[in-house]
Amino acid sequence: MLRQDSLSKTSEAEQTITEQIGFPVVVKPLCGGSTVGLTKVYAPAELEAALHAVHEQHDDALVERLFEGRELTV
């Protein structure tokens, strides 16, 4: 999870995500459900824009590894 006030440390976040999760990832609002507000990020260069998109409307962003496939909600 990345808080909006941590955006000044985006390069640190990119490094941590690259080392611990790898790419591709999804970036989405922590408070959302399903795929609402979700952005697929395939390279570190795309990460900052995806985080800014979430933080324009939400305080917290969730970054998770991307698993391709069909979305199912139960």
N, C-alpha and C positions, 0 to 999 in steps of 0.2 A: 504494500500500500504506500502510495506517495501523497503526502499532504500538499496542498497548494503552496504553503509557505516554504516548502523545500525546493521549489523550482529553481532557486538560485544555485542549487547544487545539482543541476541536471547532468553535468558531465560525470559526477560521482554516481548518480543513479544509472546512467548508461553503462558505466563500467561494472557496477554491481549486477545489473540485469544480464549483461553479456557474459559475465563469469559464472553466475549462479543459475540462470534460467536458459540463456541462449536465445536465439531468434529462429523462427518468428514467434511473436507474442501478440496478445490482445491487450488493449488498454481500454478500460471502461470505468464508468462511475461506480464507486463502491456501493452507493445506495440504490443503484438500478437493478432491474431484473431482466432476465432473458438477454437479448442482444441490443437493448436500447442504449444508444450512445457508444457502442463498441467500435473500435478502430483496429484493424489488423495492421501490425507493424512487422515488416520483413527485414529491416536493417536498422542498425543504430542511428543512422542519419534521419530516420523517420520518427524516432521516438519523441523528440522535443515537441514537434507539432502535434502529435497525438495527445501528449500530456496537456498541452495548452488548450486543446479543444475540449477536453474533459473539464479542466479547471476554469473555463469560462462560465460554467454553470454549476459546478459542484466543488466541494472542498477537497474530497479525497478521490484518488484514482487507484484502481486495482490493475496490476500487471500480472498476467498469467501466460504460461506457455500456450501456443496455438495448437489445437488439435483439429485438423480438417475433418469435415464430415457434416452430416445433417444435424441440425439442432432439434432436440426433442425436449419438451417441457411436460413434466408429469404432475 
